[in-house]
Amino acid sequence: QNCDISNLDISNNISLTQLTCSGNNISSLNTANNVNLEVLECHNNQQLNSLDLTSNVNLRSLVSHNCQNLNSIDFRNGANSLVSEFMVQNTPNLNCIAVDDSAYSNSNWIASTFFSFDSQHYFSNSCP
């Protein structure tokens, strides 16, 4: 955390359950091999462009607020109903968040205690 890291390769850490890499200069984060990942905290990474979380079937918590360049989150992992925290506020370039079921996300994540989004964010089963 806050180490000015620009590249982070976690592909060989297949047993990883929690990753905190906040406050760095990471531009991409590949979590495809990290199927055991439960918590991902990558906020305050101004260079981070996108997050593909489709392989992270155990992910329960995503905190990626204050990522100015973040423009894409694909959270279609088949396990959105298990998510207990999703914080992505202050991400002005992010509009559409791809999820398993947009109706479920709208009903259960909007205005909930551990869920925080910007006004332009919306959920879709397939983002443009």
N, C-alpha and C positions, 0 to 999 in steps of 0.2 A: 504494500500500500504506500502510495506517494514516493515511489522510487525512480520515477522518470523512465520506466520501462516502455519500449516501443514495440518489441516483439516478445510474444510469450507462446511457447510450444508446449501444450499439455497433452498432446496426442498419445504419448506413451504412459500417461498416468490414468490407466483405465479404472483404478479403484478410487479415484478422487470423488469425494462426496460434497466438498465445499470448496469454493474458490472465491477469494477476495482479491481483486486486482484493481482496486479503485485508485483514482488520482494519478494515473499514468498517461502515457501517450500511445496507448495501444490502438492501432487502426483496424485490426481484424482479430477475431478470436474464434478458433475452430474447436468446437466442443463435440464434434461428431463421434469420437471414440469414447467419450466420457458418459456412458449410459448410466452410471451410478450417481451422477451429479445431482444433488438435491438443492443446493444453495449456490446461486451465482450473484455476486456483488461486483459489478463493474462500473459503478457510477463515477462521474467526474473524469471520464476518458474522452477528451474533446475530439480526438481523431477517430473514434470508433464509428464505423459506417453502418454495419449491419450485424444482426444476431440471427443465426440459424439454429434453432433449438429443437428441430424436428427429431433428433436422435435421443434427446434427453428426457426419456420417459419417466424418470424419477424426480424431475425438477419440481420443487415445491415453492421455491422463492426466487424471484428475479428482482434485483434492485439495480437499475441502470439509469437513474435520473441524472440530470446535468450533463448529458452527452450531446453537445451542440450539433455534431455531424451525423448522429444516428438517424437513419432514414428508413430502416427496414428491420422488422422483427417478425420472424416466422416461428410461431409457437404451436404449430400443429403437430403435437407429439402424441396425441391419443390419450392424454392424461390431464387435460386442463381442469377437470373436476377436482383434482387433488391439490391444486395450487392454493396456497394460503397467504401469499404475499406477492404483489406485482406493483412495483413503483417505477414509473418512467416519466415523471413530470419534468418539465423544463427540457424537453427534447423538441425544439421548434421545427426540425426538418422531418420529424416522424408524423405521419398521418394515419395510415392503415396498419393495423396489427393483425397478422394472420393467426387465426385460432381454430380450434377443432369445431366449435359451435358458437357462432356469433350471438345467437339468442341467449345461450347459457352465460356467456361472458357479460353481456349487457345486463342480465338479470342478477348476476351474482357478484360482479366485480365493481360495478359503478357505485360510487358512494359507500363503499365498504371500508372498514377501518384500516386494513393493511394493503389497500389498493389505491394508487394515485396516478391520475392521467391528466394530460393537458386537454383543453377544450377542443382542439382539432383532431384528437385521436378518435378512431373508430375501429370496431372489430369487424372482420370479414373472414369467410372461409377461404377466400382467395383474393389476395391484394394485387393491384395492378403492377 
